[in-house]
Amino acid sequence: MRADRTRGLLLGLLLVCAYFFLLGSHGLLEPDEGRYSEIPREMRLSGDFITPRLNGVAYFEKPILHYWLTGSAQALFGENEFSSRFWPALLALGAVAATGLLGRKLYGGRTGLLGALVLATSLLHFAVGQLNITDMPLSFFVTVALVTFKFAEEGDRRLLLLFYAAMALATLTKGLIGIVLPGAVLLAYIVLTRRWSLVVRSLYLPGILLFFALLLPWFVAVCRANGDFFHFFFVREHFLRYTTAIHDRHEPFWYFFPILLLGLFPWTGLLPSALARAFPGRGRKASTDDLYLLLWAIVILLFFSASGSKLVPYIVPVLPPLALLIGRELDRAFSGKGFPKLALAASTLFPGLLAPAFLVYPFIQDRHPLSLLLFPGLALGLIPLTGLALAWRFQLRGRGQRAAAAFCLMGLLLLPAYRGLFIAYGEIKSRRPLAEAIAARLDRDDVVAQYGTYEQALPFYLKRLNVVIAYRGELAFGIDRDAPSWFLDEGGLLPLLEGDRRVFLVVKRDLYETLREKTGGLFTLAEWDNTLVVVNRPLEVNE
């Protein structure tokens, strides 16, 4: 027990370092990180913590909790990239801890520790934990809800207080899905196990009261302040978003299955044997614990697969139960003679195919500097290949525990490689260089405008609202509702450029070529990733 605790603390320290080291080193990624950083900034500036606003107009696509969390981090650490990503990184580690605790309860301390390691080092979990988006907070609260329900199933019923609190906070993070996901998993579990007594046991009055006490105040306040919130949020952003392609994010039903295989990298090859051991077959019944984890993964995966709107991070809540089942496979490898050869062969196949692609890509692409991609490419290629080679060597020599240890070490060493990949991607895709070029010359009376686009991080970096011309996108609802003067149609562009104020105009290259034919008085300040900043006044050398 003491050894497990020591290993857990050591793993926790390593993961804290891996998840937080250089967390704010690269610029905000478009569009999501800019949006989810700017809304809390505007909240703190206006003092209105009820109605979310983006570039000064109402934005009702998500509830309030993620904005409050990000705003609290901005108050503590300043308005920067680190504060923007602080809570997703912290909650990603919280989900790892909750997964480890559940594994310890179900299968023993070592399985819990290994399941936590698998989750923390899986590519998708780490990646979403480094992004300022709502998916990791949602996954954390759903994980806490399902973990605490399992603890309360036959234990202390007071743990249901945490179950209901987690569902309320999940709902405040991303809407009714915070109730639907754990509710659907538990319904399937109760029906298949025929444990109808769980229905009565789960209806815990103090927990229900706590749920509504956490949930209702903001929803009541925002509906009272905004009469159109209820229809937009509950009808459009829930029913229509799920059942139609209203957001142009429609993908085939099987879309999430290959993403799940990639997201579990480098552990994907252990998934078939882990699932085979958990599913009933050959006269073997699945245990209720195995069934609980299987339903957790399958119900959530099928729910999102049936949706009319699909994005990669949606399936992060599927990872914790699969990580525990894979952790059990690792535990068996440590306990016996190592991996079954078929499991090790499957574990070799997926990383073995993907790693060479990472290794070769920096040298065959010509869009980005080799120096930017060299470290992540080499690391993501060489670490899996080396780890697999060591695992096979130990396995063939009958040193199964060392083979399992090689796999675990490979997972941990991949975390710095993931970090390098994020830094490279941030250097390529962030609009921070454009913001820095504008900020170096920007005066109080100047105008920052965007034409035909809305680069969401620019208002955050420049600490001011942008004039937006000939663009609506996801801001359409707020534009129509609030009719702000800083949103212009196409006809407002030339008068703005020909006015008395200096204008820093952000525009895509194809639109700029058309614009240049209409006016010759534009001067290029900066260009990044096919986006230009042009100015309607000559740029002085000493500016």
N, C-alpha and C positions, 0 to 999 in steps of 0.2 A: 504493500500500500504506500509506504513512504517512498519507495523507488519510483512508483508511478507518479506520485505527486512531484517529485524532483524533476522527472522527465517532462511532466506537463509544464512546470514553471520554466524550464529551459526552452522548451518549444515555444511557449508564449512569448518569452523575451526575443527569441529569433524572429518570430512572426511580427511582433510590434516593430522591430527594426526594419524588416523587409517591407511592411505595408506603409510605414511613415517616412522612411529615409528618402529624400528627394521628392516627396509627395508634391511639393509646389514648384518643382524645377522647370516644368514646361508650361506653356501658355494654355489658356482655356480652349477646349475643343468645341468647334461649332457643330450644330447649333445649341445643343442641350446645355453644356456647361455655362455658356454665356447667359442663357435665359435664366437658369436656376441660380446664378450668382447675382444677376441684375435685379430680379424681383425682390429678394431680401434687402438689397442696397436701397431700393426705392422705398420699401416699407420703413426702414430705419430712418431714412431722410424725411419722409412725410409724417411719421408717427402713426400712420394708419396700419395696424397689424391685423385688420379684418379682411379688407378687400385687396387681393393681389393685383398689382399693376405691372405691365411690361412696357417700357418706353412711354410711360405716362397714361396708358389706357388699360381698362379692365381686362384681366386675363384669368379665366375661370376653368381652365382645362384640368387643373389639379387642386386638391385641397391644400390646407395651410401648413401642416406640420413640418414638411421638409423646408419650407421657407423660414419658419421659426428657428429650426435647428441651424440652418446655414447662417441666419442673421445673428444667432448667439455666438457662433464661431467667428464671424466677422467682428463682433464687438470685442472678443477676446484677443484675436490674432491679427486684426486689421483686414481690410478689404483686398485680399490677394488670393492666389491660387491655392495656397495651403489651407486657408480657412474654408474655401469653397469645397474642398475635398475631405475635410477633416471628419465630418460625420459619416459619410459613406465608408471611409477606411475603418473608422472605429466600429461601426455596426457590422462590417464584414468580419472583423475579428470577434465581435459578439456572437455572430452566427456560428463561427467556428467553435467557440467555447460551448455554446448551447448544444451543438452537434456532439461534441466530445462528451458532455455530461449524459446525453441520452445513450450514446454508445456504451458508456461505462455502466449505466443501469441495465441495459438490455443484454450486453455480451461480455462485460468485464472491462477493467481499466485499460488494458493494452489496446483492445479493439477501439475503445473510445478515443484514445490518444492517436491511434493510426487513422481513424476516420476523420478526426480533426485535421491531421496533417494532409490527408488526401483532399479535403475540401479547400483548405487554405492554399494549396499549391496547384489546384486546378485552374487552367487558364481563364475560363469565363468568370469564376468567382473572384479571382484576383483582379481581373480587368474591370469588372463592374464596381468593385470596391475601390477603384482608383478614379472613378468618374463622379462628378456632381450631378447625379440623376436620381430619380425616385425609386429605382428598381432595387437597389441594395437595402435601403431602409424598409421597403415593403417585404423583401425576403427575410430580413432579420425578424420583423414582428410576426410574420407567418410562421417562421421557424420556432420562435419562442412560444407561440400559441400551441403549436402541435407538440412541442417537447413537453410543455407543462401539462397539457392534457394527459399525455402518456404517464407522467409522474403521478397525476391526480387520479388516474383510472382506478387504482386500487390502494392509493395512499392517502395522504392528507388532503381532504377536500378543499381546504383553504387555498391550495395552489390554484384552484380555478379562478381566484381573484386575478392572478397574473395572466391566466388564459384569456379572460374577458378584457383585461386591460390591453393586452397585446393586440387583440382583434380591433379594439377601439382605435388604437394608435395606427394600426395598419390602414384602417378606413380613413383616418385623418391624413394619411400619407398619399393614398392613391385611390380612394373611393370605396365603393361597395365591394370591390374585389377583396378587400381585407376581411370581409365576413364570408364571402362566397368560397374562397379557396379552402380555408380550414374547415368550413361547414360542409363542403362537398366531400372532403376527405373523411371526415368523421361520420357522415351519413353512410358512405360506402362501407366503412369499417364496421359500423353497427349492424348494417343489413347483412353483410357477409358473415360476420361472426355470430349473428343472432343474439347479441348481448343487449337486449332491449332495456335492461335496467340502466344502461349507460345514458339513455335519454333522460330519465329522471335524475340520475346522479349529476349530469352535466348542467341541468337547469338550476343553477345555484344562485339564489336570490341576491345575496351581497355582490356577487360577481356581475349579475345583470344590472344592478343599480350602479355599480362602478362603471360599467360599459357606457351607460347613457350619461352619467355624470361627466365622463371624459369627452364623449362624442358630441352631445347636443349643444353646448354653449356656443361653439364657433359656428356650427351650421345654422342655428337660430339667428345669431348676430349677422352673419353674412346675408341671409335671406331677408332680414329686416332692412339691411342697408342697401340691398340690390334686389329689386323685385323680379329681375329676369334671371337670377342665378339658378333657381330651382330647375327651370326647364332646360337651360343650357347644360348644366352639370349632370343632372340625373337622366334626362331624356337623350340629349345629343351625345354627351361624352360617355354614357354607359350603354344604353340600349342600342342606339344607332351605331356607335363605334364598334360594338361587339358583333352586331348582326349584318352590317353593311361595310362597304369599302369607302366610307365617307372620307377617311383620311389618306386615301391612296396608299394603303399599306397592306393590300391584299396579297397573300402568298398561298401556294398550294397547301393542302392539309399536311403533307409530309415535311414541310419546311423546317420544323424544329428538330427533326430526328438527326440529320447530319450535323446541325449546329450543336446538339447535345454531345455527339461523339467528339467534335472538335473542342467543345467547352470543357470536357473532362480530361483533355491532354495534360499530362502524359499517362494518365491512368486508364485510358479508354479500353485498352486490351484486357484489363481485368474485369470489365463489366459483364461480359457473357458468362463467365464462371460464377461471378457474384450473383447474377440474376438466376442462373440455373440452380444454385444452392438454396436460394430463397423461395423459388416457385415450387409448388407441390408436383410430385411426379414419382413414378416407379414405386407406388405404394407408400410414398412419403407425404405426409400432410405438412403444409406450411404452418409454422408456429404463428401465434397471433402477433408476436413482435415482428416477424418477417413480413407478415401480411400488412401490418400497419405501415411499414416503410415502403413496401411495394405500392400500396394504394396512395400514399403520399406522393410518390413520384408519378404514377400512372395517371391519377385523376387530374393533377395539375397540368401534366403534359397534354392530355387529351383536351382539357378545357381550353388551353391556349391554341391548340391545333385547330379547334373548331371555330375559333374567332375570325371575324372578317378583318381584323387589324393585327398584324404580326410585326414585332421587332425583336432583334436578337436577345436583349437583356430580359425579356419577359420570363424566360424559363429558369432564371437563377434560383427560384424556390424549389426547383426539382433536384438541385445538386446535393443538399444535405443528406437525404435518405440514401441516395446512391453512393455517396462518399462513405457512409457507415457500412453498407454492404461490401464495398470494395475494401474498406478497412478490415472487415472480418476475414477477407481472403488473405490480406497481408498478415494478419494475426496467425492464421493457419500455417502460412509459410514460415513464420518465426517459430511456431510450436513444433513443427514436424521437420520434414526433409526439404522444405523449400516449396517452390511452386510446382503444381502439376505441369508437365511439359506442354500440354495443349494451352494452358493458361499463359505460360511464359511465351509460347509461340504467338498467341494472339496479342500479348502485350508488346511483342516486338513489331508486329505488322504495322499498326497505325503510326506510332512514333517513328518507326523505321522508314516509313514512306514519307512522312511529313518533314522529318529532320533534314534530309538532303535538300528538300525544297528551300527551307530556311537558309541552308548553307550556301546554296548556289545563287539565290536571288540577288543579293547585293552586287554580284559581279556581272550579272546579265542585264540588269536594268540600267537605264541611262537618264532617268528623270531627276534623280537626287544624288547628292555627293556620296561617294563610296564611304567616306569617313563617318557619315551619319548612320549608315546601316550596317557597318562592318561588325561592330561589337554584338548587337542583338542577333544578327544573322549567324555569326560564328557560334555564339553561345547557344542559341536555340537549335543549332545543328549538331554541335559537338557534344554538348552535355547529354542529350538523350542517347546518342550513339555510343558514347563512352559508358554510360550507365547500363545500357542493355548488354554491351559486350562484357562488362564485369559480372552482371547478373548471370549470364550464360556460363561464364567461366566458373563461377562459384557453384552454380547448379550442377554442372557436369562433373565437378570434383566432389560432389556430395556435401557441399557446405551451403545448405539451403538457407540458413539464417543469414549468412553473409550476402546471399543473392537478394533476399528481401531487404536487407540493410542498404544494398547498392541502389535499389529502387527508391527507397525513402530519401537517401542522400541526393539522388538525381532530382527528385521533386523539389527539395529545398534549394539546390543550386540553380534551379530554373527561375526562382523568384527574382534575382538580380537581372536575369536575362529578360524577363517580362518588363522590369523597370526600364531597361535600356530600350526596349521596343516602344514603350510609351513615350519616352523622351524623344526618340526619333520621330514618332508620329506627331507629337506635339510641335516639334520644330517644323514639320511639313505643313500641318493643317491649321495651326493656331493663327489667329489674326492679331496676336500681340505685336509683331513687328510693324504692322500698319498703325496700330494705336500708338506705339512709341514714336513713329515718324511724325504723326499728327501732334502728339503731346509736346514734342520738342519745339513746335512753332506756334502752338495754339494760344491765343489771347482770350480774355473774358468775353469780348464782343464778337468773336468769330462764330461762324455757324459750322457745325458738322452735319453733313447731309449724306444720305444714301439714296442712290437712284436705281430702281429696278431690283433691289436686293435689300436684305436686312441682316447684316453681320452682327449677331446678337451680343458678342462680347465687347464691341466697341463702346456702347454706352457705359458698361461697367468699368472698362479701363479708363475712359475719358471723364467719368464722373459727371456726365450730363446727358440729357435727352438728345436724340438725333432727329433731325428733320428727315422724314421718309417720303420718297417721291415714287409714284407709280408702282407701289408694292402693297399687297394686303396680306396674303398668306394666312398664318394662324392668328394674325392681329386683326383680321376682318371684323370679328365680333366686337372688339373694343373700339375699332375705328367707327363702325356704324352706330354704336351706342353712344360714345362720348363726343364724336365729331371734333376731334382735336385740331387745332390750327396748324400743328407741325406735321400733319400728314397731308400731302399735296398730291393732286393728280398730275398727269403728264404736262398739262398746260401751265403748271406752276414752276416748272424747272427753269426755263429761260429767264423769267422775271427775277427769280432768286439769284441766279448767277450774274445778272446784269444790275443787281441792286448795289447799295452802298457798302454792304458788309462783306468781309472776306469769307469765302465759303470753301471748306475742305470737303470735296465730293468723293464719296466711295462708289465705285462703279465697276462692273465686270468689263473685261476687255472688249467683248463683242458689242456691248451697248456703247462703249466709249467711242468705238470707230464710227458708229452712227451719229453720236452726239457731236463729234468733232466736225462733222459736215455742217452742223447747224451753227456752231460758234467756234471761232478760232482762238478765243482768249482763254485757253485753259493750259495750265502748266503742271506737268507731272511731278509729284513729290515722292511717291513710292509705289512699288508693285510687289505683290506677293501672291503666289498661287492663282494667277489669272485674275486677280483683283487689283485695281489701281486706286490710288488717291491722287486726285487732281485739284488744283487750286485756281480760282478765277482772278488771281492777282499775281504779278511776277514775284518770284521768290528771291528775296535779297540774299546776297552771299553771306552776310554776317548774321543772318537770322539763326 
